[in-house]
Amino acid sequence: MPRCRPGDRLQDVCEQLDDSGWDTCFVVDDRGVVLGRIGRRAIRGRANVLAEKAMTLGPSTVRPSARLEAMVERCNARS
């Protein structure tokens, strides 16, 4: 599965994808957590931007170890 970092240039990512045969790339942070995905539309455009600007954000997730109080606070902050 192709992966890149948020600060990677989209043009470089596209070159790597051309060589791999994949048509999507997952943007991950230093811990390997998926931040988003670079899909076909961005790859076709091959804009001169960073991966973080070209990606579609990944879904918001919660770790099983998260404290309930923190999650309630998080949900209230978004509403």
Distance bins in CASP14 RR format, pairs under 12 A and 6 or more apart:
PFRMAT RR
TARGET T0000
AUTHOR 0000-0000-0000
RMODE 2
METHOD distances of the structure
MODEL  1
1 17 0 0 0 0 0 1 0 0 0 0 0
1 20 0 0 0 0 1 0 0 0 0 0 0
1 21 0 0 0 0 0 1 0 0 0 0 0
1 22 1 0 0 1 0 0 0 0 0 0 0
1 23 0 0 0 0 0 1 0 0 0 0 0
1 24 0 0 0 0 1 0 0 0 0 0 0
1 25 0 0 0 0 1 0 0 0 0 0 0
1 26 1 0 0 1 0 0 0 0 0 0 0
1 27 0 0 0 0 0 1 0 0 0 0 0
1 28 0 0 0 0 1 0 0 0 0 0 0
1 32 0 0 0 0 0 1 0 0 0 0 0
1 34 0 0 0 0 0 1 0 0 0 0 0
1 37 0 0 0 0 0 1 0 0 0 0 0
2 8 0 0 0 0 0 1 0 0 0 0 0
2 12 0 0 0 0 0 1 0 0 0 0 0
2 13 1 0 0 1 0 0 0 0 0 0 0
2 14 0 0 0 0 0 1 0 0 0 0 0
2 15 0 0 0 0 0 1 0 0 0 0 0
2 16 1 0 0 1 0 0 0 0 0 0 0
2 17 1 0 1 0 0 0 0 0 0 0 0
2 18 0 0 0 0 0 1 0 0 0 0 0
2 19 0 0 0 0 1 0 0 0 0 0 0
2 20 1 0 1 0 0 0 0 0 0 0 0
2 21 0 0 0 0 1 0 0 0 0 0 0
2 22 1 0 1 0 0 0 0 0 0 0 0
2 23 0 0 0 0 1 0 0 0 0 0 0
2 24 1 0 0 1 0 0 0 0 0 0 0
2 25 1 0 1 0 0 0 0 0 0 0 0
2 26 1 0 0 1 0 0 0 0 0 0 0
2 27 0 0 0 0 0 1 0 0 0 0 0
2 28 0 0 0 0 0 1 0 0 0 0 0
2 37 0 0 0 0 0 1 0 0 0 0 0
2 38 0 0 0 0 1 0 0 0 0 0 0
2 39 0 0 0 0 0 1 0 0 0 0 0
2 43 0 0 0 0 0 1 0 0 0 0 0
2 51 0 0 0 0 0 1 0 0 0 0 0
3 13 0 0 0 0 1 0 0 0 0 0 0
3 16 0 0 0 0 1 0 0 0 0 0 0
3 17 0 0 0 0 0 1 0 0 0 0 0
3 20 0 0 0 0 0 1 0 0 0 0 0
3 22 0 0 0 0 0 1 0 0 0 0 0
3 24 0 0 0 0 0 1 0 0 0 0 0
3 25 1 0 0 1 0 0 0 0 0 0 0
3 26 1 0 1 0 0 0 0 0 0 0 0
3 27 1 0 0 1 0 0 0 0 0 0 0
3 28 1 0 1 0 0 0 0 0 0 0 0
3 29 0 0 0 0 0 1 0 0 0 0 0
3 30 0 0 0 0 0 1 0 0 0 0 0
3 32 1 0 0 1 0 0 0 0 0 0 0
3 33 0 0 0 0 0 1 0 0 0 0 0
3 34 0 0 0 0 1 0 0 0 0 0 0
3 35 0 0 0 0 0 1 0 0 0 0 0
3 36 0 0 0 0 0 1 0 0 0 0 0
3 37 0 0 0 0 0 1 0 0 0 0 0
3 38 0 0 0 0 0 1 0 0 0 0 0
3 51 0 0 0 0 1 0 0 0 0 0 0
3 55 0 0 0 0 0 1 0 0 0 0 0
4 10 0 0 0 0 1 0 0 0 0 0 0
4 11 0 0 0 0 0 1 0 0 0 0 0
4 12 0 0 0 0 1 0 0 0 0 0 0
4 13 1 0 1 0 0 0 0 0 0 0 0
4 14 0 0 0 0 0 1 0 0 0 0 0
4 15 0 0 0 0 0 1 0 0 0 0 0
4 16 1 0 0 1 0 0 0 0 0 0 0
4 17 0 0 0 0 1 0 0 0 0 0 0
4 20 0 0 0 0 0 1 0 0 0 0 0
4 22 0 0 0 0 0 1 0 0 0 0 0
4 24 0 0 0 0 0 1 0 0 0 0 0
4 25 1 0 1 0 0 0 0 0 0 0 0
4 26 1 0 0 1 0 0 0 0 0 0 0
4 27 1 0 1 0 0 0 0 0 0 0 0
4 28 1 0 0 1 0 0 0 0 0 0 0
4 29 0 0 0 0 0 1 0 0 0 0 0
4 32 0 0 0 0 0 1 0 0 0 0 0
4 34 0 0 0 0 0 1 0 0 0 0 0
4 35 0 0 0 0 0 1 0 0 0 0 0
4 36 0 0 0 0 0 1 0 0 0 0 0
4 37 0 0 0 0 0 1 0 0 0 0 0
4 38 1 0 0 1 0 0 0 0 0 0 0
4 39 0 0 0 0 0 1 0 0 0 0 0
4 42 0 0 0 0 0 1 0 0 0 0 0
4 43 0 0 0 0 0 1 0 0 0 0 0
4 50 0 0 0 0 1 0 0 0 0 0 0
4 51 1 0 1 0 0 0 0 0 0 0 0
4 52 0 0 0 0 1 0 0 0 0 0 0
4 54 0 0 0 0 1 0 0 0 0 0 0
4 55 0 0 0 0 1 0 0 0 0 0 0
5 12 0 0 0 0 0 1 0 0 0 0 0
5 13 0 0 0 0 1 0 0 0 0 0 0
5 16 0 0 0 0 0 1 0 0 0 0 0
5 25 0 0 0 0 0 1 0 0 0 0 0
5 26 0 0 0 0 0 1 0 0 0 0 0
5 27 1 0 0 1 0 0 0 0 0 0 0
5 28 1 0 0 1 0 0 0 0 0 0 0
5 29 1 0 0 1 0 0 0 0 0 0 0
5 30 1 0 0 1 0 0 0 0 0 0 0
5 31 0 0 0 0 0 1 0 0 0 0 0
5 32 0 0 0 0 1 0 0 0 0 0 0
5 33 0 0 0 0 0 1 0 0 0 0 0
5 34 0 0 0 0 0 1 0 0 0 0 0
5 35 0 0 0 0 1 0 0 0 0 0 0
5 36 0 0 0 0 0 1 0 0 0 0 0
5 38 0 0 0 0 0 1 0 0 0 0 0
5 50 0 0 0 0 1 0 0 0 0 0 0
5 51 1 0 0 1 0 0 0 0 0 0 0
5 52 0 0 0 0 1 0 0 0 0 0 0
5 55 0 0 0 0 0 1 0 0 0 0 0
6 13 0 0 0 0 0 1 0 0 0 0 0
6 25 0 0 0 0 0 1 0 0 0 0 0
6 26 0 0 0 0 0 1 0 0 0 0 0
6 27 1 0 1 0 0 0 0 0 0 0 0
6 28 0 0 0 0 1 0 0 0 0 0 0
6 29 1 0 0 1 0 0 0 0 0 0 0
6 30 0 0 0 0 1 0 0 0 0 0 0
6 32 0 0 0 0 0 1 0 0 0 0 0
6 33 0 0 0 0 0 1 0 0 0 0 0
6 34 0 0 0 0 0 1 0 0 0 0 0
6 35 1 0 0 1 0 0 0 0 0 0 0
6 36 0 0 0 0 1 0 0 0 0 0 0
6 38 0 0 0 0 0 1 0 0 0 0 0
6 49 0 0 0 0 0 1 0 0 0 0 0
6 50 1 0 0 1 0 0 0 0 0 0 0
6 51 1 0 1 0 0 0 0 0 0 0 0
6 52 1 1 0 0 0 0 0 0 0 0 0
6 53 0 0 0 0 1 0 0 0 0 0 0
6 54 0 0 0 0 1 0 0 0 0 0 0
6 55 1 0 0 1 0 0 0 0 0 0 0
6 57 0 0 0 0 0 1 0 0 0 0 0
7 13 0 0 0 0 1 0 0 0 0 0 0
7 27 0 0 0 0 1 0 0 0 0 0 0
7 28 0 0 0 0 0 1 0 0 0 0 0
7 29 0 0 0 0 0 1 0 0 0 0 0
7 30 0 0 0 0 0 1 0 0 0 0 0
7 35 0 0 0 0 0 1 0 0 0 0 0
7 38 0 0 0 0 0 1 0 0 0 0 0
7 49 0 0 0 0 1 0 0 0 0 0 0
7 50 1 0 1 0 0 0 0 0 0 0 0
7 51 1 0 1 0 0 0 0 0 0 0 0
7 52 1 0 0 1 0 0 0 0 0 0 0
7 53 0 0 0 0 1 0 0 0 0 0 0
7 54 0 0 0 0 0 1 0 0 0 0 0
7 55 0 0 0 0 0 1 0 0 0 0 0
8 14 0 0 0 0 0 1 0 0 0 0 0
8 15 0 0 0 0 0 1 0 0 0 0 0
8 16 0 0 0 0 1 0 0 0 0 0 0
8 17 0 0 0 0 0 1 0 0 0 0 0
8 25 0 0 0 0 1 0 0 0 0 0 0
8 26 0 0 0 0 0 1 0 0 0 0 0
8 27 0 0 0 0 1 0 0 0 0 0 0
8 28 0 0 0 0 0 1 0 0 0 0 0
8 35 0 0 0 0 0 1 0 0 0 0 0
8 38 0 0 0 0 1 0 0 0 0 0 0
8 49 0 0 0 0 0 1 0 0 0 0 0
8 50 1 0 0 1 0 0 0 0 0 0 0
8 51 1 0 1 0 0 0 0 0 0 0 0
8 52 0 0 0 0 1 0 0 0 0 0 0
8 53 0 0 0 0 0 1 0 0 0 0 0
8 54 0 0 0 0 1 0 0 0 0 0 0
8 55 0 0 0 0 0 1 0 0 0 0 0
9 15 0 0 0 0 1 0 0 0 0 0 0
9 16 0 0 0 0 0 1 0 0 0 0 0
9 38 0 0 0 0 0 1 0 0 0 0 0
9 46 0 0 0 0 0 1 0 0 0 0 0
9 47 0 0 0 0 1 0 0 0 0 0 0
9 48 1 0 0 1 0 0 0 0 0 0 0
9 49 1 0 0 1 0 0 0 0 0 0 0
9 50 1 0 0 1 0 0 0 0 0 0 0
9 51 1 0 0 1 0 0 0 0 0 0 0
9 52 0 0 0 0 0 1 0 0 0 0 0
9 53 0 0 0 0 0 1 0 0 0 0 0
9 54 0 0 0 0 1 0 0 0 0 0 0
10 16 0 0 0 0 0 1 0 0 0 0 0
10 17 0 0 0 0 0 1 0 0 0 0 0
10 25 0 0 0 0 1 0 0 0 0 0 0
10 27 0 0 0 0 0 1 0 0 0 0 0
10 38 1 0 0 1 0 0 0 0 0 0 0
10 39 0 0 0 0 0 1 0 0 0 0 0
10 41 0 0 0 0 0 1 0 0 0 0 0
10 42 1 0 0 1 0 0 0 0 0 0 0
10 43 0 0 0 0 1 0 0 0 0 0 0
10 44 0 0 0 0 0 1 0 0 0 0 0
10 45 0 0 0 0 1 0 0 0 0 0 0
10 46 1 0 0 1 0 0 0 0 0 0 0
10 47 1 0 1 0 0 0 0 0 0 0 0
10 48 1 0 0 1 0 0 0 0 0 0 0
10 49 1 0 1 0 0 0 0 0 0 0 0
10 50 1 0 0 1 0 0 0 0 0 0 0
10 51 1 0 1 0 0 0 0 0 0 0 0
10 52 0 0 0 0 1 0 0 0 0 0 0
10 53 1 0 0 1 0 0 0 0 0 0 0
10 54 1 0 1 0 0 0 0 0 0 0 0
10 55 0 0 0 0 1 0 0 0 0 0 0
11 17 0 0 0 0 0 1 0 0 0 0 0
11 18 0 0 0 0 0 1 0 0 0 0 0
11 38 0 0 0 0 0 1 0 0 0 0 0
11 42 0 0 0 0 0 1 0 0 0 0 0
11 43 0 0 0 0 0 1 0 0 0 0 0
11 45 0 0 0 0 1 0 0 0 0 0 0
11 46 1 0 1 0 0 0 0 0 0 0 0
11 47 0 0 0 0 1 0 0 0 0 0 0
11 48 1 0 0 1 0 0 0 0 0 0 0
11 49 0 0 0 0 1 0 0 0 0 0 0
11 50 0 0 0 0 0 1 0 0 0 0 0
11 51 0 0 0 0 0 1 0 0 0 0 0
11 54 0 0 0 0 0 1 0 0 0 0 0
12 18 0 0 0 0 0 1 0 0 0 0 0
12 19 0 0 0 0 0 1 0 0 0 0 0
12 25 0 0 0 0 0 1 0 0 0 0 0
12 38 0 0 0 0 0 1 0 0 0 0 0
12 43 0 0 0 0 0 1 0 0 0 0 0
12 46 0 0 0 0 0 1 0 0 0 0 0
12 48 0 0 0 0 0 1 0 0 0 0 0
12 49 0 0 0 0 0 1 0 0 0 0 0
12 50 0 0 0 0 0 1 0 0 0 0 0
12 51 0 0 0 0 1 0 0 0 0 0 0
12 54 0 0 0 0 0 1 0 0 0 0 0
13 19 0 0 0 0 0 1 0 0 0 0 0
13 20 0 0 0 0 0 1 0 0 0 0 0
13 22 0 0 0 0 0 1 0 0 0 0 0
13 23 0 0 0 0 0 1 0 0 0 0 0
13 24 0 0 0 0 0 1 0 0 0 0 0
13 25 1 0 1 0 0 0 0 0 0 0 0
13 26 0 0 0 0 0 1 0 0 0 0 0
13 27 0 0 0 0 1 0 0 0 0 0 0
13 37 0 0 0 0 0 1 0 0 0 0 0
13 38 1 0 0 1 0 0 0 0 0 0 0
13 39 0 0 0 0 0 1 0 0 0 0 0
13 42 0 0 0 0 1 0 0 0 0 0 0
13 43 1 0 0 1 0 0 0 0 0 0 0
13 45 0 0 0 0 0 1 0 0 0 0 0
13 46 0 0 0 0 1 0 0 0 0 0 0
13 47 0 0 0 0 0 1 0 0 0 0 0
13 48 0 0 0 0 0 1 0 0 0 0 0
13 49 0 0 0 0 0 1 0 0 0 0 0
13 50 0 0 0 0 1 0 0 0 0 0 0
13 51 1 0 1 0 0 0 0 0 0 0 0
13 52 0 0 0 0 0 1 0 0 0 0 0
13 53 0 0 0 0 0 1 0 0 0 0 0
13 54 1 0 0 1 0 0 0 0 0 0 0
13 55 0 0 0 0 1 0 0 0 0 0 0
14 20 0 0 0 0 0 1 0 0 0 0 0
14 21 0 0 0 0 0 1 0 0 0 0 0
14 22 0 0 0 0 0 1 0 0 0 0 0
14 23 0 0 0 0 0 1 0 0 0 0 0
14 24 0 0 0 0 0 1 0 0 0 0 0
14 25 0 0 0 0 1 0 0 0 0 0 0
14 38 0 0 0 0 1 0 0 0 0 0 0
14 39 0 0 0 0 0 1 0 0 0 0 0
14 40 0 0 0 0 0 1 0 0 0 0 0
14 42 0 0 0 0 1 0 0 0 0 0 0
14 43 1 0 1 0 0 0 0 0 0 0 0
14 44 0 0 0 0 1 0 0 0 0 0 0
14 45 0 0 0 0 1 0 0 0 0 0 0
14 46 1 0 1 0 0 0 0 0 0 0 0
14 47 0 0 0 0 1 0 0 0 0 0 0
14 48 0 0 0 0 0 1 0 0 0 0 0
14 49 0 0 0 0 0 1 0 0 0 0 0
14 51 0 0 0 0 0 1 0 0 0 0 0
14 54 0 0 0 0 1 0 0 0 0 0 0
15 21 0 0 0 0 0 1 0 0 0 0 0
15 25 0 0 0 0 0 1 0 0 0 0 0
15 43 0 0 0 0 0 1 0 0 0 0 0
15 46 0 0 0 0 1 0 0 0 0 0 0
16 22 0 0 0 0 1 0 0 0 0 0 0
16 24 0 0 0 0 0 1 0 0 0 0 0
16 25 1 0 0 1 0 0 0 0 0 0 0
16 38 0 0 0 0 0 1 0 0 0 0 0
16 43 0 0 0 0 0 1 0 0 0 0 0
16 51 0 0 0 0 0 1 0 0 0 0 0
17 23 1 0 0 1 0 0 0 0 0 0 0
17 24 1 0 0 1 0 0 0 0 0 0 0
17 25 1 0 1 0 0 0 0 0 0 0 0
17 26 0 0 0 0 0 1 0 0 0 0 0
17 38 0 0 0 0 1 0 0 0 0 0 0
17 39 0 0 0 0 1 0 0 0 0 0 0
17 40 0 0 0 0 0 1 0 0 0 0 0
17 42 0 0 0 0 0 1 0 0 0 0 0
17 43 1 0 0 1 0 0 0 0 0 0 0
17 44 0 0 0 0 0 1 0 0 0 0 0
17 46 0 0 0 0 0 1 0 0 0 0 0
17 51 0 0 0 0 0 1 0 0 0 0 0
17 54 0 0 0 0 0 1 0 0 0 0 0
18 25 0 0 0 0 0 1 0 0 0 0 0
18 43 0 0 0 0 1 0 0 0 0 0 0
18 44 0 0 0 0 0 1 0 0 0 0 0
18 46 0 0 0 0 0 1 0 0 0 0 0
19 25 0 0 0 0 0 1 0 0 0 0 0
20 43 0 0 0 0 0 1 0 0 0 0 0
21 43 0 0 0 0 0 1 0 0 0 0 0
22 37 0 0 0 0 0 1 0 0 0 0 0
22 38 0 0 0 0 0 1 0 0 0 0 0
22 39 0 0 0 0 1 0 0 0 0 0 0
22 40 0 0 0 0 0 1 0 0 0 0 0
22 43 0 0 0 0 1 0 0 0 0 0 0
23 37 0 0 0 0 0 1 0 0 0 0 0
23 38 0 0 0 0 1 0 0 0 0 0 0
23 39 1 0 0 1 0 0 0 0 0 0 0
23 40 1 0 1 0 0 0 0 0 0 0 0
23 41 0 0 0 0 0 1 0 0 0 0 0
23 42 0 0 0 0 0 1 0 0 0 0 0
23 43 1 0 0 1 0 0 0 0 0 0 0
23 44 0 0 0 0 1 0 0 0 0 0 0
24 34 0 0 0 0 0 1 0 0 0 0 0
24 36 0 0 0 0 0 1 0 0 0 0 0
24 37 1 0 1 0 0 0 0 0 0 0 0
24 38 1 0 0 1 0 0 0 0 0 0 0
24 39 1 0 1 0 0 0 0 0 0 0 0
24 40 1 0 0 1 0 0 0 0 0 0 0
24 41 0 0 0 0 0 1 0 0 0 0 0
24 42 0 0 0 0 1 0 0 0 0 0 0
24 43 1 0 0 1 0 0 0 0 0 0 0
24 44 0 0 0 0 0 1 0 0 0 0 0
24 54 0 0 0 0 0 1 0 0 0 0 0
24 55 0 0 0 0 0 1 0 0 0 0 0
24 56 0 0 0 0 1 0 0 0 0 0 0
25 34 0 0 0 0 0 1 0 0 0 0 0
25 35 0 0 0 0 0 1 0 0 0 0 0
25 36 0 0 0 0 1 0 0 0 0 0 0
25 37 1 0 0 1 0 0 0 0 0 0 0
25 38 1 0 1 0 0 0 0 0 0 0 0
25 39 1 0 0 1 0 0 0 0 0 0 0
25 40 0 0 0 0 0 1 0 0 0 0 0
25 42 0 0 0 0 1 0 0 0 0 0 0
25 43 1 0 0 1 0 0 0 0 0 0 0
25 51 1 0 0 1 0 0 0 0 0 0 0
25 54 0 0 0 0 1 0 0 0 0 0 0
25 55 0 0 0 0 1 0 0 0 0 0 0
25 56 0 0 0 0 0 1 0 0 0 0 0
26 32 0 0 0 0 1 0 0 0 0 0 0
26 33 0 0 0 0 0 1 0 0 0 0 0
26 34 1 0 1 0 0 0 0 0 0 0 0
26 35 0 0 0 0 1 0 0 0 0 0 0
26 36 1 0 0 1 0 0 0 0 0 0 0
26 37 1 0 1 0 0 0 0 0 0 0 0
26 38 1 0 0 1 0 0 0 0 0 0 0
26 39 0 0 0 0 1 0 0 0 0 0 0
26 51 0 0 0 0 1 0 0 0 0 0 0
26 55 0 0 0 0 1 0 0 0 0 0 0
26 56 0 0 0 0 0 1 0 0 0 0 0
26 57 0 0 0 0 0 1 0 0 0 0 0
26 58 0 0 0 0 1 0 0 0 0 0 0
27 33 0 0 0 0 1 0 0 0 0 0 0
27 34 1 0 0 1 0 0 0 0 0 0 0
27 35 1 0 1 0 0 0 0 0 0 0 0
27 36 1 0 1 0 0 0 0 0 0 0 0
27 37 1 0 0 1 0 0 0 0 0 0 0
27 38 1 0 0 1 0 0 0 0 0 0 0
27 39 0 0 0 0 0 1 0 0 0 0 0
27 42 0 0 0 0 0 1 0 0 0 0 0
27 50 0 0 0 0 1 0 0 0 0 0 0
27 51 1 0 1 0 0 0 0 0 0 0 0
27 52 1 0 0 1 0 0 0 0 0 0 0
27 53 0 0 0 0 0 1 0 0 0 0 0
27 54 0 0 0 0 1 0 0 0 0 0 0
27 55 1 0 1 0 0 0 0 0 0 0 0
27 56 0 0 0 0 1 0 0 0 0 0 0
27 57 0 0 0 0 1 0 0 0 0 0 0
27 58 0 0 0 0 1 0 0 0 0 0 0
28 34 1 0 1 0 0 0 0 0 0 0 0
28 35 1 0 0 1 0 0 0 0 0 0 0
28 36 0 0 0 0 1 0 0 0 0 0 0
28 37 0 0 0 0 0 1 0 0 0 0 0
28 38 0 0 0 0 0 1 0 0 0 0 0
28 51 0 0 0 0 1 0 0 0 0 0 0
28 52 0 0 0 0 0 1 0 0 0 0 0
28 55 0 0 0 0 0 1 0 0 0 0 0
28 58 0 0 0 0 0 1 0 0 0 0 0
29 35 1 0 1 0 0 0 0 0 0 0 0
29 36 0 0 0 0 1 0 0 0 0 0 0
29 51 0 0 0 0 0 1 0 0 0 0 0
29 52 0 0 0 0 0 1 0 0 0 0 0
29 55 0 0 0 0 0 1 0 0 0 0 0
29 58 0 0 0 0 0 1 0 0 0 0 0
31 63 0 0 0 0 0 1 0 0 0 0 0
33 58 0 0 0 0 0 1 0 0 0 0 0
33 59 0 0 0 0 0 1 0 0 0 0 0
33 60 0 0 0 0 0 1 0 0 0 0 0
33 61 0 0 0 0 1 0 0 0 0 0 0
33 63 0 0 0 0 0 1 0 0 0 0 0
34 55 0 0 0 0 1 0 0 0 0 0 0
34 56 0 0 0 0 0 1 0 0 0 0 0
34 57 0 0 0 0 1 0 0 0 0 0 0
34 58 1 0 0 1 0 0 0 0 0 0 0
34 59 0 0 0 0 1 0 0 0 0 0 0
34 60 0 0 0 0 0 1 0 0 0 0 0
34 61 0 0 0 0 1 0 0 0 0 0 0
35 51 0 0 0 0 1 0 0 0 0 0 0
35 52 1 0 0 1 0 0 0 0 0 0 0
35 54 0 0 0 0 0 1 0 0 0 0 0
35 55 1 0 0 1 0 0 0 0 0 0 0
35 56 0 0 0 0 0 1 0 0 0 0 0
35 57 1 0 0 1 0 0 0 0 0 0 0
35 58 1 0 0 1 0 0 0 0 0 0 0
35 59 0 0 0 0 0 1 0 0 0 0 0
35 60 0 0 0 0 0 1 0 0 0 0 0
35 61 0 0 0 0 0 1 0 0 0 0 0
36 42 0 0 0 0 0 1 0 0 0 0 0
36 51 0 0 0 0 1 0 0 0 0 0 0
36 52 0 0 0 0 1 0 0 0 0 0 0
36 53 0 0 0 0 0 1 0 0 0 0 0
36 54 0 0 0 0 1 0 0 0 0 0 0
36 55 1 0 1 0 0 0 0 0 0 0 0
36 56 1 0 0 1 0 0 0 0 0 0 0
36 57 1 0 1 0 0 0 0 0 0 0 0
36 58 1 0 1 0 0 0 0 0 0 0 0
36 59 0 0 0 0 1 0 0 0 0 0 0
36 60 0 0 0 0 0 1 0 0 0 0 0
36 61 0 0 0 0 0 1 0 0 0 0 0
37 43 0 0 0 0 0 1 0 0 0 0 0
37 51 0 0 0 0 0 1 0 0 0 0 0
37 52 0 0 0 0 0 1 0 0 0 0 0
37 54 0 0 0 0 1 0 0 0 0 0 0
37 55 1 0 0 1 0 0 0 0 0 0 0
37 56 1 0 1 0 0 0 0 0 0 0 0
37 57 0 0 0 0 1 0 0 0 0 0 0
37 58 1 0 0 1 0 0 0 0 0 0 0
37 59 0 0 0 0 0 1 0 0 0 0 0
38 44 0 0 0 0 0 1 0 0 0 0 0
38 45 0 0 0 0 0 1 0 0 0 0 0
38 46 0 0 0 0 0 1 0 0 0 0 0
38 47 0 0 0 0 0 1 0 0 0 0 0
38 49 0 0 0 0 0 1 0 0 0 0 0
38 50 0 0 0 0 0 1 0 0 0 0 0
38 51 1 0 0 1 0 0 0 0 0 0 0
38 52 0 0 0 0 1 0 0 0 0 0 0
38 53 0 0 0 0 0 1 0 0 0 0 0
38 54 1 0 1 0 0 0 0 0 0 0 0
38 55 1 0 1 0 0 0 0 0 0 0 0
38 56 1 0 0 1 0 0 0 0 0 0 0
38 57 0 0 0 0 0 1 0 0 0 0 0
38 58 0 0 0 0 0 1 0 0 0 0 0
39 45 0 0 0 0 0 1 0 0 0 0 0
39 46 0 0 0 0 0 1 0 0 0 0 0
39 51 0 0 0 0 0 1 0 0 0 0 0
39 54 0 0 0 0 1 0 0 0 0 0 0
39 55 0 0 0 0 1 0 0 0 0 0 0
39 56 1 0 0 1 0 0 0 0 0 0 0
39 58 0 0 0 0 0 1 0 0 0 0 0
40 46 0 0 0 0 0 1 0 0 0 0 0
40 54 0 0 0 0 0 1 0 0 0 0 0
40 56 0 0 0 0 0 1 0 0 0 0 0
41 47 0 0 0 0 0 1 0 0 0 0 0
41 54 0 0 0 0 1 0 0 0 0 0 0
41 55 0 0 0 0 0 1 0 0 0 0 0
41 56 0 0 0 0 1 0 0 0 0 0 0
42 49 0 0 0 0 1 0 0 0 0 0 0
42 50 0 0 0 0 0 1 0 0 0 0 0
42 51 0 0 0 0 1 0 0 0 0 0 0
42 52 0 0 0 0 0 1 0 0 0 0 0
42 53 0 0 0 0 1 0 0 0 0 0 0
42 54 1 0 1 0 0 0 0 0 0 0 0
42 55 1 0 0 1 0 0 0 0 0 0 0
42 56 0 0 0 0 1 0 0 0 0 0 0
43 51 0 0 0 0 0 1 0 0 0 0 0
43 54 0 0 0 0 1 0 0 0 0 0 0
43 55 0 0 0 0 0 1 0 0 0 0 0
43 56 0 0 0 0 0 1 0 0 0 0 0
44 54 0 0 0 0 0 1 0 0 0 0 0
45 54 0 0 0 0 1 0 0 0 0 0 0
46 54 0 0 0 0 1 0 0 0 0 0 0
47 53 1 0 0 1 0 0 0 0 0 0 0
47 54 1 0 0 1 0 0 0 0 0 0 0
47 55 0 0 0 0 0 1 0 0 0 0 0
48 54 0 0 0 0 0 1 0 0 0 0 0
49 55 0 0 0 0 1 0 0 0 0 0 0
52 58 0 0 0 0 0 1 0 0 0 0 0
60 66 0 0 0 0 0 1 0 0 0 0 0
60 71 0 0 0 0 0 1 0 0 0 0 0
60 74 0 0 0 0 1 0 0 0 0 0 0
60 75 0 0 0 0 0 1 0 0 0 0 0
60 78 0 0 0 0 1 0 0 0 0 0 0
61 71 0 0 0 0 0 1 0 0 0 0 0
61 74 0 0 0 0 0 1 0 0 0 0 0
62 68 0 0 0 0 0 1 0 0 0 0 0
62 70 0 0 0 0 1 0 0 0 0 0 0
62 71 1 0 0 1 0 0 0 0 0 0 0
62 72 0 0 0 0 0 1 0 0 0 0 0
62 74 0 0 0 0 1 0 0 0 0 0 0
62 75 0 0 0 0 1 0 0 0 0 0 0
63 70 0 0 0 0 0 1 0 0 0 0 0
63 71 0 0 0 0 1 0 0 0 0 0 0
63 74 0 0 0 0 0 1 0 0 0 0 0
64 71 0 0 0 0 0 1 0 0 0 0 0
65 71 0 0 0 0 0 1 0 0 0 0 0
66 72 0 0 0 0 0 1 0 0 0 0 0
66 73 0 0 0 0 0 1 0 0 0 0 0
66 74 0 0 0 0 1 0 0 0 0 0 0
66 75 0 0 0 0 0 1 0 0 0 0 0
67 73 0 0 0 0 1 0 0 0 0 0 0
67 74 0 0 0 0 0 1 0 0 0 0 0
68 74 0 0 0 0 0 1 0 0 0 0 0
68 75 0 0 0 0 0 1 0 0 0 0 0
69 75 0 0 0 0 0 1 0 0 0 0 0
69 76 0 0 0 0 0 1 0 0 0 0 0
70 76 0 0 0 0 0 1 0 0 0 0 0
70 77 0 0 0 0 0 1 0 0 0 0 0
71 77 0 0 0 0 0 1 0 0 0 0 0
71 78 0 0 0 0 0 1 0 0 0 0 0
72 78 0 0 0 0 0 1 0 0 0 0 0
72 79 0 0 0 0 0 1 0 0 0 0 0
73 79 0 0 0 0 0 1 0 0 0 0 0
END
